[in-house]
Amino acid sequence: SILLKANIPIVEHMCNLGALPESGFKFFAVPAPVKGMGSFAVRAFALID
């Protein structure tokens, strides 16, 4: 996709996002150490300030 070619990651199929505040958190999507794959599952989490 155009976004991936521009090094912009895409994170889909997230749940429970309504539990996050509107601001005051940092989002992380940590991939497994696999090179050369166009898509891969990540461990997504947020740290609330």
TAPE-V140506 format. One record per residue. N is the residue number from 1. RES is the residue in one small letter. PSI is psi in whole degrees, 0 to 359 (none if undefined). Layout:
# TAPE-V140506
n = [N | N]
res = [RES | RES]
psi = [PSI | PSI]
This chain:
# TAPE-V140506
n = [1 | 2 | 3 | 4 | 5 | 6 | 7 | 8 | 9 | 10 | 11 | 12 | 13 | 14 | 15 | 16 | 17 | 18 | 19 | 20 | 21 | 22 | 23 | 24 | 25 | 26 | 27 | 28 | 29 | 30 | 31 | 32 | 33 | 34 | 35 | 36 | 37 | 38 | 39 | 40 | 41 | 42 | 43 | 44 | 45 | 46 | 47 | 48 | 49]
res = [s | i | l | l | k | a | n | i | p | i | v | e | h | m | c | n | l | g | a | l | p | e | s | g | f | k | f | f | a | v | p | a | p | v | k | g | m | g | s | f | a | v | r | a | f | a | l | i | d]
psi = [165 | 320 | 314 | 322 | 333 | 13 | 33 | 112 | 151 | 127 | 119 | 166 | 41 | 152 | 162 | 25 | 336 | 343 | 348 | 148 | 163 | 331 | 172 | 34 | 160 | 134 | 138 | 140 | 96 | 114 | 160 | 154 | 70 | 126 | 154 | 13 | 138 | 328 | 151 | 148 | 145 | 162 | 105 | 135 | 163 | 142 | 122 | 131 | none]
